[in-house]
Amino acid sequence: MAIQFDNRAQKKKSSRLDPSSPGEKQPTTVSGLLVRILCLGIIAALAVMLTPALISTGQWAFLAVIWGIVAVLVVVYATRRFVPAKYLVPGTLLLVLFVIYPIIVTFQLSSTNYGDGTRTTKEVSVSRIIANSAVQADGARTFNLSVGSEGSSTGGPYTFLLVDESTGDAFAGSPDGLRELDPGSVTVDNDVVTAADGYTILSRVEVNELSQGEGPLVGFAVPTDNGVITQQGFRAVELSSPLVYDEATDTITNTQTGVDYSPVQVGDRKYFTSADGERLSDISWGENVGFGNYIRAFTDPAISGDFLGIFAWTLIFAVLSVATTFALGLFLATVLNDDRVKGQRAFRSTLLLPYAIPAFISLLVWSSFFNPEFGLINSTTGLGIDWLGDPFWAKVAVLLANLWLGFPYMFLVCTGALQAIPSDLKEAASIDGATGLTNFRKITFPLLLVAVAPLLVSSFAFNFNNFGAIFLLTEGGPFSPDNPTAGGTDILISYTYRLAFGGGAQQIGFASAISVMLFILTGILAAIQFRATKKLEEY
């Protein structure tokens, strides 16, 4: 008994000395502790740097999320507790930031009319409408202008920092109105505000860039008791306008003519329009439209008319792309998996070359191959096929190019799956009299499908929305003169892209609604496929 006690004591003592002993907390090394402190310090410092900008712009939700992430990281990694969370937190954060959050933002945008001409609020749009009709009156005030941002220089919100040329008083002007600044809160140099508390002063180059095209300073107006203040180069002038906006009735009245203009819905946006249909301005604004974008997708004849045909081709394109690439990849993997084949490594390396070349380069090269006059395919074979001009042959060309791009991936997947199948099963089947084809059909192929079925589903989902293959090769064409909107090779994603962005104005809200519907449709199809592949579990 004494010997047994000594042995147990010795084992207990040795287990305490053994760092790999289970149940014992490992001591933290100095280098590991320093790395942990450094990483947490960097994350906390970034949060501190972002806090003033978020507070100044009122982004309270983002502020709470950022500091919540910092708190979680500190609690998880600054202590020895929550060991499983140390491995789960990074993946969970990346999932939320790069998957869940974009989906939420896309769904939120889909309920708005956000796009070209509707990027501003209604208040800003009203100020621009009034400013565009304003004229300079005798004795109107003039100002030296600088522009300040309460956030980033490119994100705003922006404020006119004005110095009255006659009095030298400093003002801050925004679409909400004009307010005088405390002389102690601003620095004025040569009658221009060069610094102000709470504002980042924009350079003249930045002001020029923001004042061009559809920049946020185009039409920027500051309402006053006498009219509005608008920008004229690096000066500002007070103008008087015959238009007056009444917030209570939501109307703009022309005091000279007495005509009232009310918001009237036109498509996905509103314009101030008189009772007889005269539009006051082409300026609109962004607002929530609810499910209007989704209703438009099913009721607009320009969209729903070609939807079923394009949807059918999208399914055919996705199915054939997966089927052809998988068949070719499996055939090559099976042939090169035979030990009797010499130079397997060289052949496998050669077959992976299409996978190593960027897809956009390969597609551009293939588009030159399909040129009907001097393309490689017609020149080599003597054919006179108009590959990209005929709808049928354009579809064949897209499938051929996608086969070239996709089979190396399937070759890799099938090679790994074949090498993972135990050779004992095939040897046992051969002893029982199974031929090579029977062996492959009854044993190898079912076992291979168990491994690659989820990858086939993901490949289907990818090709269902394979915008790059269509856009770079055919741009959705060919197009017929009587229907220039829907092309012969358009799939749903390229068709909706053209509808949303191919016209005169970008319709980001509508495009987001289409993206949400494609997301749901792809998810449903993938769920059906996953359910079907569960039958393979019996193998």
SVG drawing of the C-alpha trace seen along z (x, -y; Angstrom):
<svg xmlns="http://www.w3.org/2000/svg" viewBox="-56 -98 64 111">
<polyline fill="none" stroke="black" stroke-width="0.4" points="0.0,0.0 2.9,-2.4 4.3,-1.7 1.0,-2.4 0.6,-5.6 4.0,-6.8 3.3,-6.0 0.0,-8.0 1.8,-10.9 4.5,-10.8 2.0,-10.7 0.1,-13.7 3.4,-15.6 4.5,-14.9 1.1,-15.9 1.4,-19.3 4.8,-19.7 3.6,-18.5 2.2,-21.5 0.1,-19.3 -1.8,-17.8 -5.5,-18.3 -7.5,-20.4 -4.5,-22.6 -4.5,-26.3 -1.4,-27.1 0.7,-30.1 0.6,-33.1 3.9,-33.9 5.3,-37.5 5.2,-37.7 1.7,-36.4 0.5,-38.9 2.2,-41.8 0.6,-40.8 -2.8,-40.6 -2.4,-44.0 -1.1,-45.5 -4.1,-44.2 -6.7,-45.2 -5.0,-48.6 -5.1,-49.1 -8.8,-48.2 -9.6,-50.5 -7.6,-53.3 -9.5,-53.0 -12.8,-53.1 -11.7,-56.3 -10.7,-57.9 -14.1,-57.2 -16.1,-58.3 -16.0,-62.1 -17.0,-61.8 -19.9,-59.5 -21.1,-61.8 -20.9,-64.9 -23.0,-63.2 -25.4,-61.6 -24.6,-58.0 -25.5,-56.6 -26.3,-53.1 -22.8,-52.7 -21.3,-54.2 -23.0,-51.7 -22.1,-48.8 -18.4,-49.8 -18.0,-50.1 -20.0,-46.9 -17.5,-45.0 -14.7,-46.6 -16.3,-45.5 -16.8,-41.9 -13.2,-41.6 -11.8,-43.0 -14.0,-40.6 -13.1,-37.6 -9.4,-38.1 -8.3,-40.0 -9.3,-37.2 -8.7,-33.4 -12.5,-32.8 -14.7,-32.2 -12.2,-29.9 -14.7,-28.7 -15.6,-32.3 -12.0,-33.1 -12.5,-30.9 -16.2,-31.7 -16.0,-35.5 -13.8,-36.3 -15.9,-34.2 -19.2,-35.5 -18.0,-39.1 -17.0,-38.5 -20.3,-36.8 -22.2,-39.8 -20.1,-42.5 -19.7,-40.9 -22.9,-38.8 -25.7,-39.8 -25.1,-43.5 -25.0,-43.9 -28.2,-41.9 -29.9,-44.2 -28.7,-47.3 -29.8,-46.0 -33.2,-45.2 -33.4,-48.7 -32.4,-50.3 -35.0,-48.2 -37.8,-50.1 -36.6,-53.5 -36.3,-55.3 -32.6,-56.0 -30.8,-56.7 -29.8,-59.5 -31.9,-62.6 -33.1,-61.2 -29.9,-61.1 -30.9,-64.1 -33.6,-64.7 -36.8,-66.6 -35.6,-69.6 -32.5,-69.9 -34.5,-69.5 -37.0,-72.2 -34.1,-74.5 -32.6,-73.8 -35.8,-74.4 -36.3,-77.8 -32.6,-78.7 -32.8,-77.9 -35.6,-80.4 -33.9,-83.1 -32.5,-86.4 -30.2,-89.0 -32.0,-92.0 -30.6,-95.5 -28.6,-95.8 -28.5,-92.0 -25.8,-90.7 -22.7,-89.1 -20.3,-86.8 -16.9,-85.3 -17.4,-81.5 -15.6,-78.5 -17.2,-75.1 -17.0,-73.0 -17.9,-69.4 -19.2,-67.9 -18.0,-64.5 -15.5,-63.4 -14.5,-65.7 -16.3,-63.4 -19.3,-62.4 -20.5,-65.6 -22.9,-66.9 -21.7,-70.2 -22.1,-73.8 -21.5,-77.1 -19.1,-79.1 -19.8,-82.7 -18.2,-86.1 -20.4,-89.1 -18.4,-91.4 -20.0,-94.5 -20.0,-93.8 -17.4,-91.1 -19.7,-88.9 -19.3,-85.1 -22.3,-82.8 -22.9,-79.1 -25.5,-78.2 -27.2,-74.9 -30.5,-73.9 -32.0,-74.4 -31.2,-78.1 -28.6,-80.7 -27.1,-81.2 -24.4,-83.6 -21.2,-82.1 -19.5,-83.0 -16.3,-85.0 -14.4,-82.9 -15.3,-79.6 -14.0,-80.6 -10.7,-81.8 -11.1,-84.4 -8.1,-85.2 -8.5,-87.7 -12.3,-87.8 -12.5,-84.0 -13.2,-81.4 -10.1,-79.2 -11.0,-77.2 -14.2,-76.6 -15.1,-74.4 -16.8,-71.2 -16.0,-71.6 -13.3,-70.3 -12.6,-73.1 -12.5,-71.8 -9.8,-72.9 -10.7,-74.8 -10.0,-71.8 -12.4,-69.7 -15.1,-72.4 -14.7,-72.5 -15.1,-68.7 -18.2,-68.7 -19.7,-71.6 -19.7,-69.7 -22.1,-67.3 -24.4,-65.9 -22.1,-66.8 -23.7,-67.6 -22.9,-71.3 -24.7,-71.7 -27.8,-73.7 -26.9,-73.9 -29.0,-76.8 -29.3,-78.4 -32.8,-79.8 -33.0,-83.3 -35.8,-85.7 -35.2,-87.6 -34.6,-84.6 -31.8,-82.1 -28.0,-82.2 -26.3,-80.4 -22.8,-79.7 -21.1,-81.7 -17.6,-80.4 -15.9,-81.0 -18.4,-83.7 -22.0,-83.5 -24.8,-85.9 -28.3,-86.3 -31.0,-86.0 -34.7,-86.6 -37.1,-84.0 -40.8,-84.3 -41.3,-80.8 -42.3,-80.1 -42.6,-76.7 -45.4,-76.0 -44.5,-72.9 -48.0,-72.6 -49.6,-72.1 -46.5,-70.7 -46.9,-73.1 -44.6,-75.6 -46.4,-78.9 -45.2,-81.3 -46.0,-84.7 -45.9,-86.5 -48.4,-84.2 -50.3,-82.7 -49.9,-79.2 -49.5,-76.4 -47.4,-73.3 -47.9,-70.0 -45.9,-66.8 -47.2,-64.4 -46.1,-60.8 -44.4,-60.0 -43.0,-56.5 -40.9,-56.0 -40.4,-59.7 -42.3,-62.9 -42.2,-66.3 -43.8,-69.6 -46.6,-70.0 -49.4,-72.5 -53.1,-71.6 -53.0,-71.8 -50.0,-69.5 -47.2,-72.0 -44.0,-70.7 -42.2,-73.3 -38.8,-71.6 -37.2,-68.3 -35.6,-68.1 -36.9,-65.2 -35.9,-63.6 -35.4,-60.3 -38.1,-58.7 -39.4,-55.4 -41.7,-53.7 -42.4,-50.5 -42.9,-47.5 -43.3,-49.8 -40.1,-48.5 -41.2,-44.9 -44.7,-45.7 -43.0,-47.5 -40.9,-44.4 -44.1,-42.3 -46.4,-45.0 -44.1,-47.0 -44.5,-45.5 -40.9,-46.5 -39.7,-44.1 -42.3,-41.4 -42.7,-40.9 -39.4,-39.1 -39.0,-37.8 -40.2,-34.2 -38.0,-33.7 -34.9,-35.1 -35.7,-33.1 -35.9,-29.8 -32.5,-30.6 -31.0,-31.4 -32.0,-28.0 -30.7,-26.3 -27.4,-28.2 -26.8,-27.3 -27.8,-23.7 -25.7,-23.1 -22.8,-25.0 -22.6,-22.8 -23.4,-19.6 -20.8,-20.2 -18.0,-21.3 -18.7,-18.5 -18.8,-15.9 -15.5,-17.0 -13.8,-17.5 -14.9,-14.1 -13.8,-12.4 -10.3,-13.9 -10.0,-13.2 -11.0,-9.6 -8.5,-9.1 -5.6,-10.7 -6.5,-8.8 -5.3,-5.6 -1.9,-4.6 -1.0,-3.3 -1.0,-6.9 2.5,-8.3 3.2,-11.9 0.1,-12.5 1.6,-15.6 2.4,-17.3 -1.0,-16.6 -2.7,-17.9 -0.7,-21.0 -1.5,-21.7 -5.2,-21.2 -5.2,-23.8 -3.9,-26.6 -7.4,-27.9 -8.1,-28.1 -4.9,-30.1 -5.7,-32.8 -8.1,-35.5 -11.6,-34.9 -12.0,-38.4 -8.9,-37.9 -10.0,-34.5 -13.5,-35.8 -12.0,-38.7 -9.8,-36.3 -12.7,-34.0 -14.7,-37.0 -12.0,-37.4 -12.1,-33.7 -15.8,-34.0 -15.3,-36.9 -17.1,-35.7 -14.6,-37.2 -11.1,-36.7 -11.8,-34.7 -9.7,-31.6 -12.6,-29.2 -14.0,-30.1 -10.5,-30.5 -9.4,-27.1 -12.6,-25.1 -13.7,-26.9 -17.1,-27.6 -19.0,-30.7 -21.0,-30.9 -22.0,-34.3 -21.2,-33.2 -22.2,-36.4 -24.7,-37.8 -27.2,-34.8 -29.1,-34.2 -28.7,-30.4 -25.0,-30.4 -24.4,-33.1 -25.8,-30.9 -23.6,-28.0 -20.6,-30.4 -21.4,-31.4 -21.6,-27.8 -18.3,-26.9 -16.4,-29.7 -17.9,-28.9 -16.9,-25.3 -13.3,-26.3 -13.4,-28.4 -15.2,-25.9 -13.9,-22.4 -10.5,-22.9 -12.4,-23.5 -14.5,-20.4 -11.3,-18.5 -9.7,-19.5 -12.8,-18.6 -13.3,-15.2 -9.6,-14.4 -9.6,-14.9 -12.9,-13.0 -11.6,-10.0 -8.4,-9.8 -10.4,-9.7 -12.4,-6.7 -10.9,-3.5 -9.4,-1.2 -10.6,1.8 -14.2,1.2 -13.3,1.3 -11.1,4.4 -13.8,6.2 -16.3,5.4 -13.8,6.6 -13.4,9.9 -17.2,10.2 -17.0,9.9 -17.9,6.2 -16.5,4.7 -14.7,1.3 -17.9,-0.5 -20.1,1.3 -17.5,0.5 -17.6,-3.1 -21.4,-3.3 -22.2,-1.4 -19.4,-2.4 -17.2,-5.2 -19.8,-7.6 -22.2,-7.4 -19.4,-7.8 -18.0,-10.7 -21.4,-12.4 -21.6,-12.3 -18.5,-14.5 -19.1,-16.9 -22.9,-17.3 -22.8,-20.4 -20.1,-21.9 -22.4,-21.3 -25.2,-23.2 -22.9,-26.1 -21.7,-26.0 -25.3,-26.2 -25.9,-29.2 -22.8,-30.9 -23.7,-30.3 -27.3,-31.4 -25.9,-34.9 -22.7,-34.6 -22.8,-38.2 -19.2,-38.4 -19.4,-35.5 -22.4,-37.2 -21.3,-40.8 -17.7,-40.3 -18.5,-37.9 -21.7,-39.2 -23.0,-42.0 -26.3,-40.2 -26.6,-40.4 -27.4,-40.0 -30.3,-42.4 -33.1,-42.7 -34.3,-46.0 -37.8,-45.5 -36.6,-44.7 -33.3,-46.5 -33.8,-45.9 -33.6,-42.1 -30.7,-40.3 -30.4,-36.8 -28.0,-35.7 -29.3,-37.8 -29.7,-36.1 -31.7,-37.6 -28.8,-39.5 -27.5,-41.0 -31.1,-41.9 -31.9,-43.7 -28.5,-45.4 -29.3,-46.9 -32.8,-48.0 -31.5,-49.6 -28.2,-51.1 -28.3,-51.0 -30.7,-53.9 -30.2,-57.6 -30.4,-57.4 -29.3,-54.9 -32.1,-53.3 -30.3,-51.9 -33.4,-51.3 -35.0,-49.3 -31.8,-47.4 -31.7,-46.5 -35.2,-45.1 -34.2,-42.9 -31.2,-41.8 -33.3,-40.8 -35.6,-38.8 -32.7,-37.0 -31.3,-36.3 -34.5,-34.7 -35.0,-32.8 -31.4,-31.4 -31.9,-30.4 -35.1,-28.5 -33.5,-26.7 -30.4,-25.9 -32.6,-24.6 -34.5,-22.3 -31.2,-21.0 -29.7,-20.4 -32.9,-18.5 -32.5,-16.3 -28.8,-15.6 -29.7,-14.5 -30.8,-11.2 -27.1,-10.5 -26.5,-10.1 -27.6,-6.5 -24.4,-5.8"/>
</svg>
